[in-house]
Amino acid sequence: MEFIKSVVKNKKLIWQLGRNDFKNRFANTSLGAIWGFLQPFVFMLTYAIVFQYILKTGSSGDYPYVVWFFPGMAIWQWINDTIMSASNSIRNYSYLVKKVVFPVDTIPMIAMIASSFVGLFLILIAAVICVIYGFFPNILMLLYVIFACCCFMIAFTRFTSAVTTVVPDFSNLLGIVMQLCFWFTPIIWNLGRVVGHPIIYEIVKCMPFSYLVTALRQAFINEENILFGNYGIYTIVFWVITIALFLFGNSVFKRTKKDFADVL
C-alpha cells in the first residue's frame, strides 16, 4: 500500500522531524521538554487524588485505585494528544505541502512520533507505580497494547487529518468528540456501574478507546487476558473497526490530498 511504503521509505526523516517537533513545543521555556512530561503527570496525579480521596471512587477489583487508574489514564493521554496533534499536523506543516516536494502522507506520523515521547513516558510511570504496589506487567501483553494503540491512532488520524486540513472547523468538533469519549470511556469510573444497562454496557465495551484502556490495565493486573475468554470477541470488534477506519480514512485522504495546497 502506498501509505505503508511511504512511511517505510521515509522512516528516518519521520523520526528526525518528530523528535524536533517535540523539542520545538517547549523551545522557549527554561526547562524545555521537561514540561512535556511534567504537565500530564501532574494532571494524572491530580485526578487520582480527587477521585480516590475526595470523590472516593473505587476500582473495579481487589486492587488499589492507582493501579487501576494510572494505566488507563496514561494510554488515554497518549491517544488524545496524538489524535489532536496529528489531526492538525498538515496545517501546522503547511510549508512542507506548499513549497517543497514532500511525502504528505507521512506528516501525521511526525506528530504521532512527537506525542509518543510523552505517551510512552506516562505508561512507564504507570508501570513503576504498579510495580511499587506489587503488580508486575505482562511484557508481551504490554507490547501488544502499544502496537494496537499505534495502529488505531494511525487509522483514526488518517481520516481526521485529511478532513481537518480541508475543513478547519472540524478540529473544534473533534475536540468536543474527544472530551465526550473521555467521559464515556471507563477511565475514571469502572464499567461495572453500567452493567445493569446491557445495551449501554455492550456499546461501551465495543468502543476502541474502552478496549485499549481495558487492555493496558489487564497487562498489569493480569485479571483476564484481553485476547481470549470473554474479551476475545471485543478484540475482533476492535480490529474490524480499526481496519475499517484505516481503509475509509485512506480513501478520504487520497481523494482530498490534491486539494491540500490550495486550501492551506
C-alpha positions in Angstrom: 0.0 0.0 0.0 1.2 3.5 -0.9 1.0 4.9 2.7 2.9 2.0 4.2 5.6 2.2 1.5 6.0 5.9 2.1 6.3 5.5 5.8 9.0 2.8 5.5 10.9 4.7 2.8 10.9 7.9 4.9 11.2 6.4 8.4 14.5 8.3 9.3 13.0 11.6 8.2 9.8 11.0 10.1 11.8 10.1 13.3 14.0 13.2 13.0 11.1 15.6 12.3 9.0 14.0 15.1 11.9 14.4 17.6 12.4 18.0 16.5 8.6 18.7 16.7 8.6 17.5 20.4 11.6 19.7 21.2 10.2 22.8 19.5 7.0 22.6 21.5 8.9 23.8 24.5 11.8 25.6 22.9 11.1 29.0 24.5 10.9 27.6 28.1 13.7 27.3 30.6 13.0 23.7 31.5 12.4 22.7 27.9 11.0 19.3 27.2 10.7 18.6 30.9 7.4 20.5 30.8 6.1 18.0 28.3 6.5 15.2 30.8 5.7 17.2 33.9 2.3 18.7 32.9 0.5 15.4 32.0 2.0 13.6 35.0 0.7 16.3 37.4 -2.7 16.2 35.6 -2.9 12.4 36.2 -1.8 12.7 39.8 -4.4 15.3 40.5 -7.2 13.2 39.0 -6.1 10.2 41.1 -6.1 12.2 44.3 -9.5 13.8 43.6 -11.3 10.6 42.6 -9.7 8.3 45.2 -9.7 10.5 48.3 -12.4 13.2 47.6 -15.0 11.5 45.5 -14.0 8.1 46.8 -14.3 6.3 43.5 -13.2 2.7 43.8 -11.5 0.4 41.3 -13.4 -2.5 39.7 -11.5 -5.2 41.6 -9.5 -6.1 44.7 -6.5 -3.8 43.9 -5.6 -0.2 44.7 -7.3 2.6 42.8 -4.0 4.0 41.5 -3.1 0.6 40.0 -6.4 0.6 38.2 -6.4 4.3 37.3 -2.9 5.2 36.1 -2.6 2.7 33.2 -6.0 3.7 31.8 -5.3 7.5 32.1 -1.8 7.1 30.7 -2.9 5.5 27.5 -5.8 7.9 27.1 -3.4 10.9 27.4 -1.3 9.4 24.7 -4.3 8.7 22.4 -5.9 12.1 22.9 -2.7 14.1 22.4 -1.8 12.1 19.3 -5.2 12.4 17.7 -5.5 16.2 18.3 -1.9 17.0 17.2 -1.9 14.6 14.2 -5.2 15.9 13.0 -3.8 19.4 12.8 -0.4 18.4 11.6 -0.8 19.0 7.9 -2.0 22.6 8.6 0.9 23.0 11.1 3.4 21.8 8.4 1.7 23.7 5.6 5.1 24.9 4.3 6.1 21.4 3.5 2.9 20.9 1.5 3.2 24.1 -0.5 6.8 24.8 -1.1 8.7 21.5 -1.4 8.2 18.0 -2.7 7.4 16.1 0.4 5.6 12.9 1.2 2.4 14.5 2.6 1.1 11.1 3.7 3.7 10.9 6.4 3.1 14.3 8.1 0.5 12.9 10.7 3.2 10.3 11.6 5.5 13.1 12.6 3.0 14.4 15.1 2.4 10.9 16.3 6.1 10.4 17.0 6.3 13.7 18.9 3.3 12.8 21.1 4.7 9.3 21.7 7.6 10.5 23.8 5.2 11.7 26.5 2.7 8.9 26.0 5.3 6.1 26.5 6.7 8.0 29.4 3.3 8.1 31.1 2.9 4.3 30.5 6.4 3.9 32.1 5.3 5.9 35.1 2.1 3.8 35.4 4.3 0.6 35.2 6.5 1.9 38.0 3.5 2.7 40.2 2.0 -0.7 39.6 5.4 -2.4 40.4 5.6 -0.5 43.7 2.2 -1.9 44.6 3.4 -5.4 43.7 1.7 -5.7 40.2 4.2 -6.6 37.5 3.3 -6.2 33.8 2.9 -8.9 31.3 5.5 -7.7 28.8 4.0 -9.5 25.8 0.6 -8.1 26.6 2.1 -4.6 27.1 3.8 -4.7 23.7 0.6 -5.9 22.1 -1.4 -3.0 23.6 1.2 -0.4 22.4 1.1 -1.9 18.9 -2.7 -2.0 18.8 -2.8 1.6 20.1 -0.4 2.8 17.4 -2.5 1.0 14.7 -5.7 2.6 15.9 -4.2 6.1 16.1 -2.8 5.8 12.6 -6.2 4.6 11.3 -8.2 7.3 13.1 -5.9 10.2 12.2 -5.7 9.1 8.5 -9.3 10.4 8.3 -9.2 13.3 10.7 -6.0 14.9 9.4 -7.5 15.0 5.9 -10.8 16.4 6.9 -9.2 19.0 9.3 -7.0 20.2 6.5 -9.9 20.8 4.2 -12.4 21.9 6.8 -10.6 23.7 9.7 -13.7 23.8 11.9 -13.6 20.1 12.1 -10.7 20.4 14.6 -13.1 22.1 17.1 -15.7 19.4 16.6 -13.1 16.7 17.1 -12.0 18.3 20.4 -15.6 18.1 21.6 -15.9 14.5 20.5 -12.7 13.5 22.3 -14.0 15.2 25.5 -17.2 13.1 25.2 -15.2 10.0 24.6 -13.1 10.6 27.7 -16.2 10.7 30.0 -17.9 7.8 28.2 -14.8 5.6 28.4 -14.2 3.8 31.7 -11.1 5.7 32.7 -12.1 7.3 36.0 -15.2 5.2 36.5 -15.5 1.4 36.4 -17.5 -0.5 33.8 -19.5 -2.3 36.5 -21.5 0.9 37.0 -23.4 0.3 33.8 -23.7 -3.5 33.9 -27.4 -3.1 34.7 -27.9 -1.5 31.3 -27.0 -4.2 28.8 -27.2 -2.1 25.7 -25.0 0.8 27.1 -22.6 -1.8 28.6 -22.1 -3.5 25.3 -21.7 -0.3 23.4 -19.1 1.0 25.8 -17.1 -2.3 25.7 -17.1 -2.2 21.9 -15.6 1.3 21.8 -11.9 1.1 20.7 -11.0 3.5 23.5 -12.5 1.2 26.1 -10.7 -1.8 24.6 -7.3 -0.1 24.7 -7.8 1.2 28.3 -9.0 -2.2 29.5 -6.2 -4.0 27.7 -3.5 -1.9 29.3 -5.0 -2.4 32.7 -5.1 -6.1 32.3 -1.5 -6.1 31.2 -0.7 -5.0 34.8 -3.3 -6.6 37.0 -3.5 -9.9 35.0 -7.2 -10.2 35.7 -8.1 -11.7 32.3 -6.3 -12.0 29.0 -7.8 -9.4 26.6 -7.2 -11.7 23.6 -9.1 -14.7 24.9 -12.0 -15.7 27.1 -14.9 -13.2 27.5 -12.9 -10.4 25.9 -12.0 -12.3 22.7 -15.0 -11.0 20.8 -14.1 -7.4 21.7 -10.6 -8.0 20.3 -12.2 -9.0 17.0 -14.5 -5.9 17.1 -11.6 -3.6 17.8 -9.5 -4.8 14.8 -12.5 -4.8 12.5 -13.2 -1.1 13.5 -9.5 -0.2 13.2 -9.1 -1.8 9.7 -12.4 -0.3 8.5 -11.3 3.2 9.8 -8.0 2.9 8.0 -9.5 1.9 4.7 -12.1 4.6 4.9 -9.6 7.2 6.1 -7.1 6.2 3.5 -9.7 6.6 0.8 -10.7 10.1 2.1 -7.0 11.1 2.4 -6.2 10.1 -1.2 -9.2 11.9 -2.6 -8.5 15.2 -0.7 -4.7 15.2 -0.9 -4.7 17.0 -4.2 -6.6 20.0 -2.6 -4.3 20.5 0.4 -2.0 23.0 -1.3 -5.0 25.1 -2.4 -6.7 25.3 1.0 -3.6 26.0 3.0 
